[in-house]
Each structure stands twice: as C-alpha cells, then as structure tokens.
C-alpha cells in the first residue's frame, strides 16, 4: 500500500516540476520575443519565427536561444 501511495506522490511531483519548467520556458521565450519586437519593430509572430530560425540553424533548443538573448541582450544571427 505504501509503495502505491509513494508512486502516486512521485508522479505528481514530477508532473508539477514539468509544468513549472514549461511556465518558465514560456516566460523566457516571451521576454525574448519582446526584445525582438522592440528592437526590430516586428510582430510577435515574426519575432517567434526569428527565434525558431536561429534555434534550427544552430541545432539548439528554442528555450536556450531565448535565454541567451534575455541574459546577454543579443545573439548572433539576428
């Protein structure tokens, strides 16, 4: 019985951690989009496409590209 309860609690904790990470990722991408919108006078959709292009070109996760832009204010390729 204890093992079943522990398994349920563990699964719930993992799901919560995953959801928290997803929210953080979305916030970072949104911040990066805002930077690109302000600097380049583009739409949110175009800013997102710019991030995707760099992500695919460098074979990096979109979140990592966005985080670098937020942290350092610039990324090569944009």
DARA-V760245 format. One record per residue. N is the residue number from 1. RES is the residue in one small letter. SS is DSSP state (alpha for helix, beta for strand, coil for the rest). PSI is psi as a letter, one per 20 degrees, with the letter a starting at -180 (* if undefined). OMEGA is omega as a letter, one per 20 degrees, with the letter a starting at -180 (* if undefined). Layout:
# DARA-V760245
<<N | RES | SS | PSI | OMEGA> <N | RES | SS | PSI | OMEGA>>
This chain:
# DARA-V760245
<<1 | x | coil | g | r> <2 | x | alpha | g | a> <3 | x | alpha | h | r> <4 | x | alpha | g | r> <5 | x | alpha | g | r> <6 | x | alpha | h | r> <7 | x | alpha | g | r> <8 | x | alpha | g | r> <9 | x | alpha | g | r> <10 | x | alpha | g | r> <11 | x | alpha | g | r> <12 | x | alpha | g | r> <13 | x | alpha | g | r> <14 | x | alpha | g | r> <15 | x | alpha | g | r> <16 | x | alpha | g | r> <17 | x | alpha | h | r> <18 | x | alpha | g | r> <19 | x | alpha | g | r> <20 | x | alpha | g | r> <21 | x | alpha | h | r> <22 | x | alpha | g | r> <23 | x | alpha | g | r> <24 | x | alpha | g | r> <25 | x | alpha | g | a> <26 | x | alpha | h | r> <27 | x | alpha | g | r> <28 | x | alpha | g | r> <29 | x | alpha | g | r> <30 | x | alpha | g | r> <31 | x | alpha | g | r> <32 | x | alpha | g | r> <33 | x | alpha | g | r> <34 | x | alpha | g | r> <35 | x | alpha | g | a> <36 | x | alpha | h | r> <37 | x | alpha | g | a> <38 | x | alpha | g | a> <39 | x | alpha | h | a> <40 | x | alpha | j | r> <41 | x | coil | l | a> <42 | x | coil | r | r> <43 | x | coil | r | r> <44 | x | alpha | h | r> <45 | x | alpha | g | r> <46 | x | alpha | g | r> <47 | x | alpha | g | r> <48 | x | alpha | g | r> <49 | x | alpha | h | r> <50 | x | alpha | g | r> <51 | x | alpha | g | r> <52 | x | alpha | g | a> <53 | x | alpha | g | r> <54 | x | alpha | g | r> <55 | x | alpha | g | a> <56 | x | alpha | g | a> <57 | x | alpha | h | a> <58 | x | alpha | i | a> <59 | x | coil | l | r> <60 | x | coil | q | r> <61 | x | coil | q | r> <62 | x | alpha | g | a> <63 | x | alpha | g | a> <64 | x | alpha | h | r> <65 | x | alpha | g | a> <66 | x | alpha | g | a> <67 | x | alpha | g | r> <68 | x | alpha | g | r> <69 | x | alpha | g | r> <70 | x | alpha | g | a> <71 | x | alpha | g | a> <72 | x | alpha | i | r> <73 | x | coil | i | r> <74 | x | coil | q | r> <75 | x | coil | q | r> <76 | x | coil | q | r> <77 | x | coil | i | r> <78 | x | coil | * | *>>
